[in-house]
Amino acid sequence: MAISFVTLDIIVERTSEDRERAKSRGKHMGRPSQPRKNIEEALLRYNSRNTNGLNVKDIVKLTGL
């Protein structure tokens, strides 16, 4: 059992080092950003959900967010 913790620590350490190396080289980490137009449309639909009858799930489907 102690061996598995040591192995896990090594994996975490190497992963952290690789992520830092990638960031220093300018690599983007995480999901790609959405176009501003899609975000604005989703927010408009969300803010008017009481009148348009849409729920969050519907808004996500319509805007592709």
C-alpha positions in Angstrom: 0.0 0.0 0.0 2.9 2.4 0.8 4.3 1.7 -2.6 1.1 2.9 -4.3 1.3 6.2 -2.4 4.9 6.7 -3.5 4.0 5.9 -7.1 1.1 8.4 -6.9 3.4 11.1 -5.5 5.8 10.6 -8.4 3.0 10.8 -10.9 1.6 14.0 -9.3 5.1 15.6 -9.2 5.9 14.8 -12.8 2.5 16.0 -14.0 2.9 19.2 -12.1 6.4 19.8 -13.6 5.1 19.0 -17.1 2.2 21.4 -16.7 4.5 24.2 -15.5 6.8 23.6 -18.4 3.9 23.7 -20.9 2.6 27.0 -19.4 6.1 28.6 -19.6 6.1 27.7 -23.3 2.8 29.5 -23.8 0.5 26.4 -24.1 -3.1 27.0 -23.2 -4.4 24.8 -20.4 -8.1 23.8 -20.1 -11.1 24.1 -22.4 -11.0 26.4 -25.4 -12.8 29.7 -24.9 -16.2 30.3 -26.5 -16.9 33.1 -29.0 -18.1 36.2 -27.2 -21.2 36.3 -29.4 -22.3 32.9 -28.0 -21.7 33.9 -24.4 -23.7 37.2 -24.9 -26.6 35.3 -26.5 -26.7 32.8 -23.7 -26.7 35.6 -21.1 -29.6 37.4 -22.9 -31.6 34.2 -23.1 -30.8 33.4 -19.4 -31.8 36.8 -18.2 -35.1 36.6 -20.1 -35.9 33.0 -19.2 -39.0 34.0 -17.3 -40.6 35.4 -20.4 -39.1 33.0 -23.0 -39.9 29.8 -21.1 -36.4 28.4 -21.6 -34.5 26.6 -18.9 -30.7 26.4 -18.6 -30.5 23.1 -20.4 -32.4 24.5 -23.4 -30.2 27.6 -23.5 -27.1 25.4 -23.5 -28.4 23.4 -26.5 -29.4 26.5 -28.4 -26.1 28.4 -27.9 -23.7 25.5 -27.9 -22.0 26.4 -24.7 
